[in-house]
Amino acid sequence: MIVIMKPGATKEQLERVLKRIQEEGLEVQVNQGKEQVVIGLIGDTHNMQDVAFNSYEGVENTVRISNTYKLTSREFHPQDTIVDVNGVKIGGNENFVTMAGPCSIEGLEQIMETARMAKAGGAQVLRGGAFKPRTSPYAFQGLEEEGLKYIRAAADKYDMQVITEVMDEEHIDMVAAYSDILQIGARNMQNFKLLSKVGKTGKPIGLKRGISGTIDEWLNAAEYIAVQNNNNVIFIERGIRTYEPATRNTFDLSAVPLIKKLSHFPIIVDPSHGTGIWDLVTPMARAGVAAGADGMIVEIHPDPANAWSDGPQSLNEKTYLKMMKEVQIMEKAMKEIAAIENPVNV
């Protein structure tokens, strides 16, 4: 349930409504919009009558949200949420944000060189895995805290932010100490205890779609983070498993406008995992911009042929820089389209 206050409702009127909600044993999340305040009621509201709040001065309307995800829904938060990562703003029609880096952090020299490449192309966030969940237990599993130290040093040198995956509850504090965005990988999209724990850190959370996750399941996964009073969720579309074996995954670009329709949180695309083939990454990155994504996360490597993991889908410096030029052209074109669709009255 949400309670919509009238435009111009006073502070005293708002406080009376909040007090009543708390007396009912419910928690609240207040969304301060441009013109009016929307209050989200967290808890079991089935036995509450809408009229209980409609009779309060300053209340415009009470609406029951039928979706199982409440705080994540655009009904609760009509305007776009902008996730601010130490000055790098993601969402709300801000500039398209690129996160780039290797699948695995292999050493200090490798991540430093990759950070240089990423920065040269205009990326603002450095990605890299320190804990690498692999299908085979014999495959490289990551450098763990040593790798976290390396990526932090590389990002600091090139004035970038860090996104890296947190695998389990045990390592949340360690990863949070080095990373600016905590990534939840596809395997953990429905690890609800982990989602709740990372939500409590207050840090921005990059939530990857599960390999077989539906849109509804993905939105509900975000709710586990939002209910911890963390409004810094970034959806990451990275492809889903289908019957088609020609690519690593089936890159579901329709998820971009659909998530934007259903939720206020930003969404970025991952064309590297979405395709698994390096020469498909650039056209899918362009397509991500055209679909309305707020950014992308891509895998790059100084020497993809000798990468310890995900070499076939990684871009080298030449192909990465070429992709970034094309993405920037597409971004400019999308801004021109937006200006046509939403002309400003002068």
FENPECOR-V119947 format. One line per field, one symbol per residue. psi: psi as a letter, one per 20 degrees, with the letter a starting at -180 (. if undefined). burial: b if it has 24 or more other C-alpha atoms within 12 Angstrom, else e. A space follows every 10 residues. Layout:
# FENPECOR-V119947
psi=???
burial=???
This chain:
# FENPECOR-V119947
psi=qqpoqqpjqr hggghgghgg ghhjjqrqpp onahhrpppp poaojhjpph hhhhiqpipg qpppphqipf hiqighnhqp pooonliopp rkkaqppppq argqoirggg hghhhggghh ijqippqqph oopqgpiirp jrichghhhg hgggghhjlr rppqpphrhh jghghhhiqh ppporhhjhk nhggggghhi hiqppooqpq hkprgghghh ghhhghijko klpoqoojqr paioihrgro onhihghggh hhqiqqprqn ighhgjphji gghhgghggh ijqiarpqpq qhmhhjqiqk ghjqqagghg hgghghghgh gghhhhghhg hmqpp.
burial=bbbbbbeeee eebbeebbee beeeeebbbb beeeebbbbb bbeebeeeeb eebeebebbb bbbbbeeebb bbbbbbbbbb bbbbbeebbb bbbebbbbbb bbbbbbbbeb bbbbbbbbbb bbbbbbbbbb bbbeeeeeee ebebbebbbb bbbbbbebbb bbbbbbbbbe bbebbbebbb bbbbbbbbbb bbebbbbbbb bbbbbbbbbb bbbbbbbbbb bbbbbbbbbb bbbbbbbbbb beeeeebbbb bbbbbbbbbb bbbbbbbbbb bbbbbbbbeb bbbbbbbbbb bbbbbbbbbb bbbbeebbbb bbbbbbbebb bbbbebbbeb beebeeeeee eeeeee
